[in-house]
Amino acid sequence: SPEYNERFAFFRRSFAEVQARNARPGRKWQAGVNQFADRSDGERRSLLGWRPIAGRHSEVGEAAGGGALLEQSSILREVSWTNLTAAQRIYDQGACGSPPGGGGGRQGGAGGGGCA
């Protein structure tokens, strides 16, 4: 199909770019092919996230995209996360996640790294 041929052309171009990057002497990382290799540049750019509208300045109470902002009085001042299961069962992780030389929960001492 025409779309298959177009996607395959995008993939071949991406694969050639990966090979060219990996052939550079002294490189410190390795490029690879991912799920976006068969997309056009425009399709990949559209996946990069929110972009403000150029030249448009939002008014107070209006979002840049044209939608209304919430009134400040309707925004919660505090949120309770205690209804979440993860907040109800707190486990002691010992030294896991502590920086080298830092504390580490009940185990204390020289924590850091080494957790399974």
C-alpha positions in Angstrom: 0.0 0.0 0.0 1.1 3.6 -0.4 1.2 4.2 3.3 3.4 1.1 3.9 5.8 2.4 1.3 5.9 5.8 2.9 6.4 4.4 6.4 9.1 2.1 5.1 10.9 5.0 3.5 10.7 6.9 6.8 12.1 3.9 8.6 15.0 3.5 6.1 15.9 7.1 6.5 15.8 6.8 10.4 17.9 3.6 10.3 20.5 5.3 8.0 20.7 8.2 10.5 21.2 5.8 13.4 24.0 4.0 11.5 25.7 7.3 10.7 25.5 8.5 14.3 26.9 5.1 15.6 29.8 5.3 13.0 31.1 8.6 14.5 34.5 8.1 16.2 34.7 8.9 19.9 30.9 8.8 20.5 29.9 8.3 24.1 26.4 6.8 23.5 24.7 4.5 21.0 21.7 5.5 18.9 19.0 2.9 18.2 15.8 2.4 16.4 12.6 2.9 18.4 8.8 2.9 17.8 9.0 6.4 16.2 11.4 5.3 13.4 8.6 5.0 10.8 7.1 8.5 11.5 7.6 11.7 9.6 9.4 14.6 11.1 6.1 16.4 11.5 4.5 13.4 13.3 7.4 13.2 15.7 7.3 17.0 16.4 3.6 16.7 17.2 4.4 14.2 20.0 6.8 16.6 21.8 4.2 18.0 24.1 2.4 21.3 24.7 3.6 24.3 22.7 2.3 27.9 23.4 0.6 29.6 20.5 3.1 32.1 19.0 2.2 35.8 19.3 -0.8 35.3 21.5 -0.8 36.7 25.0 -3.5 35.3 27.2 -5.7 37.6 29.2 -6.4 37.1 32.9 -8.9 34.3 33.3 -8.2 32.9 29.8 -5.9 30.1 29.0 -3.5 30.4 26.0 -5.6 27.9 24.1 -8.7 29.9 24.5 -10.3 28.0 27.4 -11.3 29.6 30.7 -9.0 29.2 33.8 -10.4 28.1 37.1 -11.3 30.8 39.6 -8.6 30.8 42.4 -11.3 30.3 45.1 -12.3 26.9 43.5 -8.8 25.5 43.8 -8.2 23.3 46.8 -5.8 24.5 49.3 -5.0 21.1 50.7 -5.2 17.6 49.3 -5.3 14.4 51.3 -3.7 11.3 49.7 -4.5 9.0 52.7 -7.3 7.3 50.8 -4.7 5.8 48.4 -3.5 2.3 49.2 0.2 3.3 48.7 -0.2 6.0 51.4 -1.7 3.5 53.8 1.1 0.9 53.7 4.5 2.6 54.2 7.4 0.2 54.2 10.8 0.8 55.6 13.2 0.6 52.7 16.3 0.5 54.8 19.3 1.9 53.0 17.6 1.6 49.6 17.5 4.9 47.8 19.8 6.7 50.2 22.7 8.6 48.7 26.2 7.1 49.3 27.2 7.9 52.8 23.7 9.1 53.8 21.4 7.6 56.3 19.0 4.9 55.3 15.9 4.3 57.3 16.3 2.1 60.4 19.6 0.6 59.2 21.4 3.9 59.3 25.1 3.9 58.5 26.6 4.2 55.1 23.6 3.6 52.8 23.4 3.9 49.1 23.1 1.5 46.2 23.3 -2.2 46.6 19.6 -3.0 47.1 17.9 -5.9 45.3 
